[in-house]
Amino acid sequence: FVPLGAGFQAPANYSAAVQYKLDEQGYALGFMGQPPVTAGSNVDFGSIEYGSKVSVQLYNAGAIVDSYDLVFTNVPVVALKAETIVDEPKLPGQFSLASGQFNQNIPFGPMGIEFRGQTSQQFEKKSFSIELQEADPLVEREIRLLEMRKDGDWLTDATYRDTTYVRNIVSMDIYNAMRPFAHYTEGSGKGQPAIKGRVVELVLNERYHGVYILEEKVDRKLSGV
């Protein structure tokens, strides 16, 4: 996935330097049926818009051994890696995020991850609770993701029953617009009345897992107490 920034509602020319690293010698990448390119080369992808796909070829010793689609998306991309995910506790994994829209690129770093929800865990597409961590897993890593609050605890909501992916976001955004603070204390407004969320593409263990909502967590930090 390539998370594009603004300006690709209609087709526009797109080029980028392609960086890749493969463990075994003899492998290289090519695009659109052209010969393989060396890492660091600039590739002209031609006319691109949101939703465009470009074929990618994996070469070994000059022969094509596999092929993929490179998808240009208008939403952020979250990638997760985890050997095992259970209901609880959170087990070790890796988290990364890339967004052209919000100009944010977070390389893979440690996280704890577990399944989220109760009955929703019976669905084929599951939600996750994530804790971003420093090198020491006992230390939470707080990051401001996609212009939401700075935090280490995040939710990826599968919204399995809401195929529009907007019901929760719209209702929470309306409430935040109606009431700019959670409560009134000592003469001033405190806290945030509702969570914020962003639509993302989610990749789990290098396989596409679908559209999710990356959300803040409801806790005392949100309410400012």
N, C-alpha and C positions, 0 to 999 in steps of 0.2 A: 504494500500500500504506500502511496505517496500523498500525504495530506497537504493539499494546495492551499495557498492563501487566497486573497480576494482577486477578482478579475478574470475568472474562468467560467462565468455563467454562459458565455458564448465561446466558441473555439478561438484559441489564441496560441501563438507559438510558445513552446516550452523546451528549454534545454537545461541540462544539469550535469555536473561532474559526478561520475559514477565511482563510488568507492566500494570495494568488496575484498574480503579475505577468506580464503578457503584453506582448510587444514591440509589437504592433500595436493601435491604438485600435479600439474597437467590440466587443471580445471580453469575455465574462463567463462565469462558471460557475453552473450550477444543479444541484440534487440532487433525485433521486427524482421527476423530472417537474415540479418546482415552478419558478416564475419564477427568473431569475438573481439571485444575491446579490452584493452589493458586497464587495470585499476587506476583510477584517477583521471581517466579520459573524459572529455566533454562529449555528451551525446545529445544530438538534436532529435527530440521526439516528435517534431512537427506540430500540427495543430491539435491542441488538447483542450478538453473541457471537463467539468465535473462529471464523473462516471465513465470517462474514457478508459479503455483497456489497451495495453500494448503487450505483444507477445515477447517473452524472454526465453532465450535458449541457453541451456547449460552444456558447455562443450568439454570434452576430454580428449586430448590428443587430436584436436581438430574435428572430432565427430560429435554430433548432437546426441546427448545421453538422456536429457529430460527437458521439459518445457513448462512454463508457468505463464500466468497473466499478471502484469503490473497494473494495478488499479489506481486511478487518480481520484481521490475522494475530497469532498469539501468539509469533512468533519475530522476531529482528532482521532489518532490511532493509539490505542493502549495495547501493549504486548505484555503478556504474563508467561512466566515459566515456573513450573512446579512439578516435582516428581509425584507428589501425593497431595490430594486435597480431601479433607474430611469435614464433618460438621463442626467439631472442635476437638482439640485446640488448633490455633493457627500453626501451620507448618511452614518451613522455609521455602522461599521462592525468589524470583527476580521480577522487577517491575520496570517498564519503560513507557514513555509517552512522547508523541510527536504531534505537533499542530502547526500548520501554516497560518491558520486563521488567528490563533493567539500567539504566534511567534514564540513557541516554547518547544524545547527539545531536551528531554530528560533521558540520558542513557540508562541501560540496565543497572539497577542497584537492588540491594537486598530488601525483602519484604517478608511478612508473615501473611498467610492466606488461609481462609476457611470458607465453607459454604455458609450462606446466609439464608435465613427464613425458616419456616416450619413446614407447612403443607407445600410450599413452593419447591421444596427439595425433591418432590416427587416428579416434577416436570423434567422433560428431557434437557431443557436449557436452564441452567442453574445460575443463581446470583452468588456473588462473592463479597466477603468482607476482607479488607486489606489494611495492613499496618505497614507503612513505609518505615524502614529502619536504617540506622547508621551501620558501620562495619560491625559494631557491637550490637547484636540483636536485642539487647536489653534497653537500648537507647532509641527512642522514637525519632524519626526524621521528619520534621515539619516542612512542607513545601506548599506554596500557593499554586494550585493547579487550575489552569484555564480561567484565571481571574475570579476564582472562588476563594474561600477563606484559606488561610495558611494553617495546615494541619497535617497530621501523620495518619489519621484514620479516615478511610474512604470506603464507599460502597459502589459496587458495580451491579446495577439492577437490571436483570434480564427482561423485565416487563413482559413476561411470557403471555399474559392474558391481554395486555394492551398492545395490539399490533401497530398502533399509530405511533407509539413511543413518545407521546406528548402529554398524555393525561396528567401525570404527576407534575411534570415541569410547568405546564400552563397554570395549573391550580396553585402551585407554590409561588410562581412568579406574580400571579394576580394578588395573592395575599401579601407578599413582600411589598408590592406597589401600594396596596391599600394601607398598610401599617408599617412604617419604616423602622420600628423597634419592637422588641419582644415584651418589655414591661417598662413602667415609669417608676424610677427610684431617685430620691434625693433631688427632685427637680429636673431630671433629664432622662431621656430615653436610653434604655440599655438593651443590648443583645439584638439578635436577628430573629424575626418571627417565624420564618420557615426556611427550610434548606434550599440550596440551589443545586442544579444539575445540568450536565451537558451531554448531548448525544455523542457517542463515540463508536468507532469500529473496534472490536476486541479480537485479538489474536491470542490463542492459548496454546502454548507449546508448539509454536510455529505453524499452527493450523487456524484458519479463520473460524471464529466462534459466533459471529453475528453482531447485530447492533445492540448496544447496551446504553444505559444512562449512568455516567459517572457522577456520584452524588456525595454531598456532604453528609455527615452523620448527626443525628439528633442526640445532643448531649448537653451538659451544663455549659460547656464552652459556647455553644450556639446561643443559648439564652443569656449569656453574659453574667452568670452568677458563680 
